[in-house]
Amino acid sequence: MTRREALKRMGAFAALLSLELTGVSALTSCSNKKARRIIFFFTATGNSLFVAKMLSDEILSIPQELKKNDLVYEADEIGFVFPDYAASAPLIVREFISKAVFRAPYIFSVITYGNFAANVCEWWDKFANERGLHQQYIKSLMMVDNYLPVFDMNEQITIDKHTDENLATIIQEVAAHEEYIEKGDLGRFSEEGLERLRESHFPMTAQQLIDVNHDKCISCGICTQVCPHGNLKLSSEGVIADGSCEFCLACVHNCTQKALSLKSRMEGFPGERNPEARYRHPEISINEIVRANQQRI
Ligand SMILES: Cc1cc2nc3c(=O)[nH]c(=O)nc-3n(C[C@H](O)[C@H](O)[C@H](O)COP(=O)(O)O)c2cc1C
């Protein structure tokens, strides 16, 4: 589905957005040239890729960009779209902005999350500033929560999180070059409690995390292609998971046979809320996730 088609589906907001798409507010001030906007994204289940596609026709996958030597980018507008992991950014996103140089008069981020964003935008602003990346706009966007230990995907897809309306607002605000860094709501957490959560989340190995049911596995290799770290491989004994893991869950969610699942990380604590329920954004295909994340050819 193209960006225009998807925006049409967003109904009442489409008319407003079509103004942005025709370039009315994205013209550079002294010429009739349309501003060049590059979006860098990371995704496991398609939410962030969908948002990236809504924001620009020029989108670049962070796991693919990281393979290059020359990481210097220049445009009129540069944006980042990625999921919130434990009120922070995925490790691969942190690595990318630490290595690359970005030059643009307007730089922004949209962080997709599922249930509780806490102060992720302020955290990201500070993290990026410390690495020389100064942003004008950072906002979170609530979408389906793909965190399998806590959420049932069959329930998640039925909840109206007002994603379309909120995304429409973001598209409009970014087109107007608004300057805004979203303030955090810590909920029942203290600042220190959140920091402990972030630290306890990373790192781990794919072997510690992923269970492969060899009776269900048909060796199609999809899991080996959607892993942004190339942690899964096909062997004569079937799929083997190993290597430093992001916990992004791309392999588990995108397995068409539900042959991959999460191991229990604590005695007596189930690995998943509903092992039969998996998620991928309805407008994003497996092939798009493969193209975005593939490490093994
Ligand atoms: C390891 C992990 C940690 C997560 N942590 C949070 C979180 O702290 N708060 C939240 O609201 N959602 C959290 N989520 C949900 C994702 O941020 C959300 O579903 C996101 O939109 C997924 O984006 P994607 O489809 O582009 O991968 C987490 C998901 C994973 C896999």
The ligand as a Gaussian input file, in Angstrom:
#p B3LYP/6-31G(d) Opt

LIG

0 1
 C       11.514000      -5.582000      24.306000
 C       10.349000      -4.671000      24.211000
 C       10.177000      -3.677000      25.148000
 C        9.085000      -2.819000      25.057000
 N        8.948000      -1.838000      26.000000
 C        7.872000      -1.018000      25.949000
 C        7.689000      -0.011000      26.942000
 O        8.503000       0.182000      27.858000
 N        6.567000       0.729000      26.883000
 C        5.628000       0.555000      25.890000
 O        4.616000       1.243000      25.909000
 N        5.804000      -0.358000      24.905000
 C        6.897000      -1.143000      24.909000
 N        7.071000      -2.088000      23.932000
 C        6.116000      -2.151000      22.782000
 C        6.666000      -1.544000      21.498000
 O        7.375000      -0.344000      21.764000
 C        5.542000      -1.227000      20.486000
 O        4.700000      -2.299000      20.286000
 C        6.132000      -0.742000      19.158000
 O        5.175000      -0.012000      18.451000
 C        6.627000      -1.876000      18.271000
 O        7.177000      -1.301000      17.099000
 P        7.568000      -2.151000      15.816000
 O        6.308000      -2.825000      15.334000
 O        8.041000      -1.123000      14.849000
 O        8.607000      -3.121000      16.193000
 C        8.142000      -2.958000      23.994000
 C        8.335000      -3.970000      23.054000
 C        9.417000      -4.830000      23.153000
 C        9.581000      -5.914000      22.125000

